[in-house]
Amino acid sequence: MQFNLARIDLVSLRLAVLCSETGSLSAASRRAHCSVSAASERLSALEDALGQRLFVRDHRGLRITAAGELLVRHGALILESLQLLHGQLAGPVLASAPLDSQDTE
């Protein structure tokens, strides 16, 4: 099954990373500032988009699968890269050059 890259969003990617770190959907949802039901829906949608089970859910929490480990490893790098970009864009050189609507004509 092919995965749909357009259905992968950064919030869900961060949630998967948090689930891996905490081993708990409820703990991950608290850290992501969303409800457990919203987190569960996002995680399920991400699994559907990838066509892979990322976590096994049981009464003890979440156990990451091999596909989940791969996603989390790459997802963490993507999120880290975005944090770095944010820091660089906030730097003094780029902060002094805001987007001007007149420059886009």
C-alpha positions in Angstrom: 0.0 0.0 0.0 1.3 3.5 -0.9 1.3 6.2 1.7 -0.2 9.6 1.2 2.4 12.2 2.0 -0.2 15.0 1.8 -2.0 13.4 4.9 1.1 13.7 7.1 1.0 16.8 9.2 3.5 18.2 11.7 1.1 18.1 14.7 0.5 14.3 14.2 4.2 13.8 13.6 5.0 15.5 16.9 2.3 13.5 18.6 4.0 10.2 17.4 7.3 11.4 18.7 5.7 12.2 22.1 4.0 8.8 22.2 7.3 7.2 21.7 8.9 9.3 24.4 6.2 8.8 27.0 4.8 5.3 26.0 1.4 6.7 26.8 -1.3 8.3 24.6 -2.7 10.3 27.6 0.7 11.6 28.5 1.5 12.5 24.9 -1.8 14.2 24.5 -1.2 16.3 27.6 2.2 17.4 26.3 0.7 18.1 22.8 -2.1 20.2 24.5 -5.0 18.1 23.0 -7.6 15.7 24.2 -6.9 12.0 24.4 -9.6 11.3 21.8 -8.2 13.9 19.4 -4.7 12.4 19.9 -6.1 8.9 19.2 -7.8 10.1 16.1 -4.6 11.8 14.8 -2.5 8.7 15.5 -5.0 6.5 13.7 -5.1 8.9 10.8 -1.3 8.9 10.6 -1.2 5.1 10.6 -3.8 5.1 7.9 -1.9 7.6 5.8 1.3 5.5 6.1 -0.4 2.2 5.8 1.5 0.9 8.8 0.7 0.3 12.4 3.0 2.6 14.4 2.1 1.6 18.0 0.4 -1.4 19.6 -2.1 -0.2 22.1 -2.8 -2.3 25.2 -3.8 -1.9 28.8 -0.2 -0.9 29.8 0.1 1.9 27.2 1.8 2.0 23.8 4.4 -0.2 22.4 6.2 1.1 19.4 6.5 -1.1 16.2 9.4 -1.2 13.8 7.5 1.1 11.5 6.9 3.4 14.4 10.6 3.5 15.3 11.4 4.5 11.8 8.8 7.2 11.7 9.8 8.6 15.0 13.5 8.7 14.1 12.8 10.6 10.9 10.0 12.7 12.5 12.3 13.8 15.3 14.9 15.0 12.7 12.2 16.8 10.8 10.9 18.6 13.9 14.5 19.4 15.0 15.3 20.8 11.6 12.2 23.0 11.8 13.2 24.3 15.2 16.6 25.2 13.8 15.0 27.0 10.9 12.8 28.9 13.3 15.8 30.0 15.3 17.7 31.0 12.1 14.7 33.0 10.7 14.4 34.8 14.1 18.1 35.9 13.8 19.2 39.5 13.5 20.0 39.4 9.7 16.7 37.9 8.5 14.6 39.6 11.1 15.5 43.0 9.6 14.2 42.0 6.2 10.4 41.4 6.6 8.2 40.4 3.7 6.9 43.5 2.0 3.9 43.2 -0.3 5.4 45.7 -2.6 8.4 43.5 -3.2 6.3 40.7 -4.6 4.9 42.6 -7.6 
